[in-house]
């Protein structure tokens, strides 16, 4: 939208600076580490020097938040001016008060990025005063609203890097609340990520996060494609007419929903062909629904209908999670439908060798993650 003629042009960029009180208060307890040894040694000059240095470090934890016509820049500084972290956000991020689960009040301001690929920011600004936290958050939000008013109108044409070469093969059929493309139909066959998309297939684009304002500079994200004909995936698997291709993780993960009429055997495992099956770029399954029970030694039996999700981003930490579909006993604990079971690589693989010699572990070789298992046990006990 544009700024109405009767309203003054926003004064941008605006910069907010101040003390990161939460970080500073953490540094305030640092003298306890070296204060007593120095006192015992009766080195009071050293005590004074260390306390002075600690005070400088504590008060030097600063933040610098700039809001301009194109986005937000948050910089963390130490020693008053030395930048140690700089993060940039588009204008569809929001300033909010952060309140941890175990906290009874907000701990400061942070940048929330719900529905966008950027990570949320750390807490910054006031910590001890709720009034100052609220005032800073309101001031930042007001300037952000002004910056959004300078943004151009959202484009009704398609703006998507992977689809730009095929713009002539697409016809926009529906638009979102903000005028951006919501759906399109393919008017001719084209190839996308190694998949030949048939004519008359329906493409679905991201509609935003619960109707929130979206930065018009963002690309239109392709969420899914309803294939009008039988389609072959790059690794040779053919899915039936009407199947839906689903894209996640910036198109790194490709899913198929309704691709098969019956259970299908993939990677020596029977999976539900009607439920969503997700693959990585190499065609390896990273998420699937079991079509038959699976027995894992030292763990238990996973009932059919349970969804197994591998975590490709953490090869040496938690490996898989299982959404349990029915009642089952896992190491003496009763899991019910809807419960989540975390599985990890065996100790000798994930700890002694770091998983380097066996990066891929079959489901039957995994073990229960003791930390999450104990959390589940405690939660069920409270209930």
N, C-alpha and C positions, 0 to 999 in steps of 0.2 A: 504494500500500500504506500501511498505518498502522503507527505505531510500537508494538511489543509492550509490554505493561504493565511488564515487568521491565527495559526499557531506558529510560534517561533521555531526556527530550525534548531534541532538539538545540537548542543555544544559537544561534539565528539572529536577525538577520543577523550574519555574520562578515565582517570587513573585513581585508584584507591590504594593507599599504603597503610601499613600498621604492624603491630606486634602479633606474632602467632603465640597467643598466650598459653595454649595447651603444650606446645613444644617448649616454650620458655619455662613453664612450671616443671616439666620433666627434667630439664637441665638444673633446676634449682635444687634438686635432691642429689645431684652428682657429687657435691663436696663430702657427703657422708662416706664415700668410698675411700677418700684419702685424708679426711680431716683428722680422724682419730689416730692413725699412724703418725701423722705429722705432730700432733699434740704430744703423743707419748715420747716422740723424739725431741720434744721441746724446741722444735724449729718453728717459732712463731712468725718469723719473717717469711718462711716458706708457706705457712698457713695463709698469711695475708695475701701473698702473691697468687696463690692458687684460688683463693676466694675472689680476688679481683678478676683474674682471668675467666673464672667460671661465670661471674656476673656479666662480663662482656659477651661471652658466648651465649648466655641465656637471653639477654636483651637484644642480641643480634639476630635472633630468629624472626625474620620479617617476611611479609608477603607483599606482592605488588600485583594488583588485579586491574587490567586495562580492558575497557569495553569500547570497541570502535564500530565503525559501520559494517565491518565484515565478520566480526566475531569477538571472542573473549580470549585474553592471554593471561594466564595465572603463573606467576613466578615465585618460587620459594627462594629466600635469600638467607645466608648466614653471614655473621660479622657485619651486619647492617646493609651491605651492598653486594656481597658476593653471591651470584646466582648458582644454585645447585640443581634446580629443576624448573623446566619451563613447559607448560602444556597449553595447547591451543584448542579452542572449542568453537563450533559454529553457533549462530544466534538462536538455534532451537534448543540449546541447553537452558537450564533454569537454576537460579540461586535458591537454595532451601536451607533450613536449619537441620543439622544432623543430630539425631538422637539414637544412640546405640541401644540394643535390646536391654542390656543390663543397667542402663543409665536412667536416672529419674528426671533428667532435664537435658536440653540440647547442649552439645559440646562446642558448637561453633557453626560457621557457615560452610557449605560445600556446594560444588557444581554438580547438579544431577543431570544425567544423560540418558534417561529412560527412552528406549526405542531408537537409540542412535549407537553407532559402533564405537564411539570414544568411551574410555573408562571414566568413571566418576573421579572427582578430585579428592584430595585429602582435605581434612578440616582446616580451616584457617580463620584468622580474626579473633575476636573476643571469646573468652572462655568463662570468666567469672561473673559476667553480668548478662542476664537474659535480655535486659533492655537494650544494651549496646549491640548484642547479637541481632536482635530484631531490627534495630535501626539500620545497621549495615546491610542486612539482607534486603530491606525495603528500598534503600538507596540504590543498591546494585540492580534490583529488579526494575526500578523506575528507569534507570539509564538504559537497561537492556530493552525495555519496551520502546524507548525512543529510537534506539538503534534499529529495531525491527521495522519501525515506521519508515525508515529510509530504504528498506530492501525493495528490490524490483518485484513486480507482480509475478506469481508462479507461472511458468510456461505450460501451455496446454499441449505442447508437442513433446514427443518422447526424448528424454535425456538420459541415456543409458549406454555406458561404454561398450559392453559386449553386444548390444543390439544396434549400435549406430551403423555398422556396415550393412545391416538388413532392414533399414528403415523403410525402404520401398516395398518390402514384403509384409509390412504390418499396417493394419488399419485400427486406429483407436476407436473403441466402441463404448467406453464408459469413463467418467472422470470422477475424481475424489472430491471431497468437500471443499478443498482449496484450489480446485481447477486442474490438478495434476492428473496424468493418465492413471486410470484404475484397471482397465482391461483393454486388451487388443486382440485382434483376430489375424491369423496368418493368411495372406492372400496367395502365397506361393511357398514352395518348399525351400527351406534354408537350413544351414548347418550351424549348430550352437554347441560349443564344448564337445565336439565330436559326435553329436546326436543330430540326425536329420529330422527336423520338425516338419510334420505333414501339413498340407494345406488345410485350412479351416480349424486349426488348433487354436485354443483360447489361452491367452497369456494373462496372468494375474500379477499385479504390481502391489507393492507395499502401500497400505492406506494410512500410514502414520500411527502414532501412539495415542489412542483414545481421543482422536480429534484435536490433538495439540497442534499449535503453530509449527510449521516446518520451514526450515531455511530453504528458499528457492534455489540456492546454489547446490543443494544436494542432488545426487543422481536419483533417477527412478529405479528402485530396486525390484528386480524380478523375483517373485516368490514362488510361482508355480506355473506349469503349463499342462493343460488338459489335451492330451494327444488325440487327434481325430482319427488316426489309423494306428495299426500295429507299428511299433517303433523299436529299432534295435539300438541298444546302448553300446558305447565304444568297446566294451570288453566282451561283446558277443551275445549278451543276454537280450532276448526279445520280449517285450511287454505287449499286452493286448490293447486293442482299441478301447479308448476311454480312460486309460490309465493316466494318472497324474504324476508329472515330474515335479519334485520339490527341491528348492535350492536353499542352502544354508551356508553359514561361515564364508560369506563373500564368494559364493559359487564353488567353494572347495569341496563341499559335501553335496551329493546328489541323491535324492530319495525317490522312491517309486511307491505309489499308493494305488491299490487296486490293479496291480500289474498282472495278477494271475488269478484264475478261478479257484484253484485248490492249493493246498500246501505244496511247496516246492523245495527241492534239496539243493542247497547252496553251500559250498565249502564243507561238504560232508555233514551238513546239518539240515534237518527239516524245519522250515520256517513257514509262518502263515503268509500266504501269497496275497491276501486281501489287505493285510495291515501294511503300514509304511515300512519299507526296507531302505536304509540309507547306506550309501557307498562313498568311499573316498575316491580321489581322482584315478587311483590304480584299480578300482573295481572291487576293493576289499570291503566286506560288510563292517560297518561301524555301529549299526543299530538295527535290531530285528526283533520279531516276536516269535517265541518258540511255538511250534506246532505239536510238540510231544514233550513229555517230561524229560528232564536232564538230571542225572545223578552226578554230583560232584563229591569225590571222596573227601572226607574230613569236614564237609560243609553240610550237605543235605540234598534234598530233591527240589529242583525248580519246577513248579507246575506248568503245564501248557498254558499259553496265553501270557506268560511273563515276558516282559520286554527287556532285552539286554542292550545296554548302551556302553560302548567302549569309548574311552577318553583319549583320542590321539594326541592331545596337547600335553599329556603328562605320562610319558612312557615309563618313568621310574617311580611314579607315585601311585595314587589310586588308579587302577586300570579300568575297571568296569563297574557299572551299577546295574542292578536288576530291580525293575518294578514288579513286585510279586503280584500274581494274578489270583492266587487262592491260598487257603490255609496250608502251611507247611512248617516243619520243625527244622530250625537252623541252629545247630550246636546247643540244643537244649532250650532254645527260645522260640516261642510260637509266633511266626510271622503271618499276618493276615493280608487279604487283598488290599492293594494300595500302599503297603509298606515298601520301603526302599532298602535293599541289601547292597552294601559296598563290598567289592571283591578286590584283592590285590594279588600281585605276583608272589610266588613263594619266596621265602626269606633268602634262600641260597642264590636265587636269580636276581632279585631286586636289590639286595644289599651287598653280597660278596662280589658279584661280577658286574653290578650296576645294569644288568639286563642287556649288556652289549652283545653277548654271544647268542642270546635268544630274545630278540626284540619283540617277537610275536608269540604269545602264549595262548594255547587253546583254553577254552572255557573250563574244561574238566580239570585243569591243572591249577586253577586259581584257588586262593584261600580267602577266608573271611577277614575283612579289615577289622582288627580288634577295637580300634578307637570308635568307629561308627557303630559297631555291634554293641559296645557298652553304652553308648548314647541311646540307642534304640531300647536297650534293656531298661535303662533308667526311666525313659519316657513311658514305657509300658507299665513300669512299677508305679509311677505317679498316677497313671490312669486307673 
